[in-house]
């Protein structure tokens, strides 16, 4: 296994201010954070990200059970489920909410305009979606971290074609409630002609929907898959990886850990790092700063990970140039 280390850089103004915030010690008042995690409670990936969030807060001087309470709400569902989960979090009167996944942002925004909200997701363009007034000065009770850049769908499509040149039809398995996934698919579709492929959508959130979507695919017909970085589909990543292997379909994922679990390749942001940065924002807000003045931060660095074992199983030869450019190659 090879890995090239990198540093993800975000908005400069916020970065400059963090060291000062980190030195400020929390007071002894008990604060409460509500966290909506779009993962099953037994999902090790979700638990890992929750741990990163807690650990960073502890590094900043908070002690869970003494001056801080964190209420995690776990699960994956549609917009109605998210609204119900949000209501349960609000019933505990939190001082702050952390919203994981783009599908959570609008329901939470509609539920409260006063409680500070930090999102990880945000649809890729939170200004266009009406979540914030501007990236530099959000202006309301929401701020956070986007996980996509505008052309990410085209980038995923290009990488898939590079590792599997025979692909002529690409299916995007997407959560119909996810703004991020819809934007990613639109980006891929806009670039389709340049890669001589057809891009189609397969809205799917539940295992039966995913199984049905992949049942018609076959690698020898030139099929390929793009799986956006969405918690709803991520919850069923094992099923998707197994079906892609069974049907011999090359797939590219928006989340690194899926490649580590047997997926062919992935290209996306370091999400655990965003949970760490979200903890820093939470610390600053609990110490008195306003989300309206904390910039929404956009990713500028993405990880490319390739699983050579899976490529070999699919009969694919990974170009040396692509291996060299990868941040990690799993052998």
Secondary structure, DSSP 8 states (H G I E B T S, - for coil): -EE--------HHHHHHHHHHHHS---SS-EEEEEEE-S-TT-HHHHHHHHHHHHHHHHTT--BTTTEEEEEEE----HHHHHHHHHHHHTT--SEEEEESGGGHHHHHHH-SSSEEEEEEGGG-TTTTTS-S-SS---SSEEEEE---TTHHHHHHHHHHHH-TT--EEEEEE-TT-HHHHHHHHHHHHHTGGGT-EEEEEE--SHHHHHHHHHT--GGGTEEEEE-S-HHHHTTHHHHHHHHHHTT-EEEESSHHHHHTT-SEEEE--HHHHHHHHHHHHHHHHTT--GGGS--B-----EEEEEHHHHHHTT----HHHHHH-SEEE-
